[in-house]
């Protein structure tokens, strides 16, 4: 789900995308989207936490949207976080062609 950070008073589930800067109209359109998954480690593998960020910019490089989230708890790898970030970006896009470059 795509929601603006602070848009409600109740806590949102981890896997909901929190917008730091929400896209105009609520959707990513005519922008370049960058994603990044991460897995900060603790002293043991049991306390590592995955997360991801999304950054969208216009053709002149101006930031038009930025957000973050943690994937559902069954995703426990960096690769899973990257995949979930791609899914989240796609769910917030309107007929956008996504490509890896």
N, C-alpha and C positions, 0 to 999 in steps of 0.2 A: 504494500500500500504506500502511496505517496502522500505525506502530510507535511505541513509546515511545522517546524519546531516551535513549541509553545502554543500550538493552536487549540489545546484543550487543557483542562485542569487535571485530568486523570493520567496516570502513567501509561505509556504506550508499550506494547511488547517490544523486545529487543530487535526483532527482525523487521520492524517498521522503519522506513527511511525517515530520518529527521533532517529537515532542510535547515541549513544555516542561512542560506540565501535561496529562497524558493524561486523556481522558474516562473516567468511571466505566463499567466494563464494556466499554471499548474502542470504544464507539459513541456518536455524538452523538444524543441522544434528548431530546425535550421542551425544547429550548434554542433561543435565537436565535443564529444564526451570522453573524459579520461576516468578510468576506474583504478582502484588499488586495494587489494586485499592484504591483510596482515595477520600475524599470529605472534603477539608479544609473549615470550616465554617467562615462566616463573622458575623457581628452583626445581619444579618437577613438571612433567608433562600433564599431570592432572589439573594444574591450575592455569594452563595457557588459555588465552581468550582470543578468538578470532573476531575480526571486524573488517569494515571496508569503508572507503570514501568514494564519492562521485564528484567530479568537477566538470562543469560544462562552460564552454566559452564560445563567443561569437567569432566570426571570421577575422576580426581585428585583435583578438586575444582578450577581449573584455570578459570578465567573469559574469555569467548570467545565471548560474545556479551552482550550489555546493551543498552536499549533504553527507551523512554518515549513518551507519547502522551496524548491528551485529547480526549475523545470520542465525537461523534456528539452531538450537543446541546440538542437533545431530550432525552439523557441519563442524569438523574439528581440524581442518587442514587449511593451509594458505590457498591451495588450489580450489578448495571448496568455497572459500571466501571470495576468491576472484570470480568464480562461476556465479555465485549468488549476486555479486556486484553487477555482473553483466545482465543477469535476469532483472534486477531492480532497475537498472538504467533502461532496459528495453520496455519494462512495464510502464515507465514514466515517459516514454517516447511515442510519437505519433508518426507512423509510417516512415521511420528513420532507417536508413541502411547503415548497419553497424559493420565496421571492418577492423581488422587487426593490422596495425602498421608499426 
